[in-house]
Amino acid sequence: MRVIPGHVRRRALRYARAHHLVQLAVGLPAGTTAAYFAADRELVIPASTASGSVAMASMLYTALPFAMLIAVSLHSSMASLEQAATSVLRRAELIHLTLLTALSCTLFAAATYAGGDHVTAGALAEAVRNVLLFLGFGLISARLFGRALAWVLPLADFVVVGYWGARDGGVPRWWAWQFHSHASVIAWIGTLLTLAAGVAVLWYLPRGVLRPR
């Protein structure tokens, strides 16, 4: 069995403490539990439709906490020192993002499937897509407002899409990607572009363009 060198373990522990990853041990189970009990349950919210409301599938509103947890976890208690991030730290954060996203999507999909009676593969695909979409907005928000406020744009998008994203009869507008079915090509393209934009502006945009975060 290969033993992890002591200095690697120490660096990993320092990184975990600085990025408050311990709190995820509470946040992820809480989000997973909520997704389990909300599966197959629509949330009726106020909307700009003729009826004054719209029914939102659980795969939409329970995706939001997962995405916000992932994005906010990139905030560090040593943020002022990390503004001059090295390539090593950037790689560590990208690994952090990739692994946590994979874990969150897996937990979310598993909880939704286990908690619902009629959850299809398409519904699970929508669930994962919505996490990725909100996460993309979270990464953009982290660069614009600071990583501690990575939740701002995902929450704003949730409110805007929830209120104005559906026409009468619940038909989604073209830009309300969260309301689209799993087969919607434009929703997947929009999601992947948003996520790619988030990664690009947070880690690869020249620091003179936006204030460093």
N, C-alpha and C positions, 0 to 999 in steps of 0.2 A: 504494500500500500504506500502510495506516495504521500509524504508528509509536507504540508505547507510550511515554508520557512517562517520563522518567528517574526521577521521584519515585515513580511507580507501580511501576516495576521494583524500585527499592530497597526499598520496603515489602513487596513480594511476596517478595523474597529474605530479608528479615529474618523474615518470618512463616514461611517454609519452614525456615530454620535453627532458629528457636525451637521449632518443632513437630517437629523431627527428620524432616522429610519425605524427606531424603536417604536415610535408612535404608530407606525403602519401596522404593528402587531395588534393594535386596537382598531384602527380605521378600516383595514381590509376585512376582518371578520364582521365588523358592523355593517359594511356595505354588502357583503355576501349574504348576511342574514336578511337584510332589507330586500335584496333582490329575490331571495327565496320566497319570502312571504308576499311579495308584490307580483310575482309571476302570474300572468294571465289576467291581472287586474288592471283595468283602464282607470286613468285619472282624468276626471272631467274638470277642465279649467276654463276661465273666461277667455273669450276670443272675439275677433272682429267679424265673426260670421253672422248670418241673419238670426240664428238661434241664440247668439250671444255666448256660445260655449263650444268646445271641441273635446273629443275623447282622445286622450294620449295613451298610447300603449306603454306597458311597463318597461319594455326594452329601451324606451327613450328616457324616461325620468329617472330610472335607476342606474343608467349609464353615467349620469353627471357626477355623482360622488366619486366614482372610481377614477375618472379622468382628472378631477380636481386634486385628489389625493396624490396621483402620480406627479402632476405638474408641480404642486406645492412642495413635494418631497425633495425637489432639486434645490430648494432654498437652503442655504447653509448659515450656521451661526458665525462662520468665518467669511462671510460674503465679501467684506472689504478687502481681504487678502486674496480672495479668489477672482477678483476682477481682472487681475493679470494672469489669467488661467494658462497653465502650460499645456502642451499637447498630451502629457500623461493624465492630467486632471480631466481634460476634455474627453479622452478615451474612457476614463473611469465613469464619467457622467453619462456617456452614451451607452455604456454597458449597463449602468444603473437603470437608465430609461428603458432599454430594450428588455431586460429581465423583468422589471416591475410591470411593464406593459403586458408582456406575455402572461405573467402570473395573474394580473388583474383580469385580463380577458378570459383566461381559463376559469377563474373563480366565478366570474360574472355569468359566463355561459353555463357552467355546471349548476350554479344556484338557480338560474332561470329554468333550466331543463328539469331539475329535480322538483322545483316548486310548482311547475305548471302541469296541467292535464293535457293540453293540446299544443305543446311547444314543438314547432317544426324546425328543421335544419335552416330554413329560410329565416325564421325568427331569431335564431341564434346568430346567424350572419348579420342581421340588422343590429343585434345587441353589440357585437364586436365592432361593427362599423361606427356606431354612435360613440363608443368609447374613444376610438381613434380620432373621430371628428372633434369631439370636445377637447381631447388632449392637444390636437393641433392648435386650437384657439388658446388653450392654456399656455403653451410654449410661447406663442406670440405675445400673450398678456404678460408673461414673465419677463420678456425683453422690454416691453413698453413701460410697465409699471413697477417692475421688480419682482423677483421670484416669490416673495411672500404674498404677492397679490396675483399670483397666477390663476386664481379662481375667477377673476373679474370678467374676462371675456367669455369663458364658457357659460357663466351664469347669465350674462347679458344676452348671449346667443339663445340660450334656453328660453328666456322671457320673450324675446322678440319673435322667435320662431313659434313659440307656443301661442302667442296672441295673434300674430299676423300671418302665420305660415300656411293656414288652410283656408280654402274657399268654402262657400256654402256646400253642404253635403260632405265635408271632411276631405275634399280633394286637395292634395298638397300643391302649393305653388312650386315652381321649378327650383327655386333657391332654398326651399325648406327641406334640405336633404335628410334630416332626421325623420321626417314623416314619410319618406319614400320607401317603397318595398325593397327587399334584398336584391331584386332583379334590376333595379334602377342603375343604369350605367352612369348617368350624370351624377347621381349621389355618390357612387364609389369614386369617380374621378375627382369630384369636389372634395371628398374626404381625404384622399391620398395627397392631393395638391395642398390642402390646408395643413396636413401633418408635415409634409416636406417643407413647406414654408416656415412652419414653427421651428423645426430643427435647424433650418438654414439661418433664420434671423437670430436665434438664441446662441448658436455656436460659431457660425461661419460668416456672419455679416461683419464687415470691418467695424471696429469699435468707434471709429470717428463718425459713423453714420447715425447711430443712436447712442444715448447715454449708456455706458457700461453697467451691467447688472450682475 
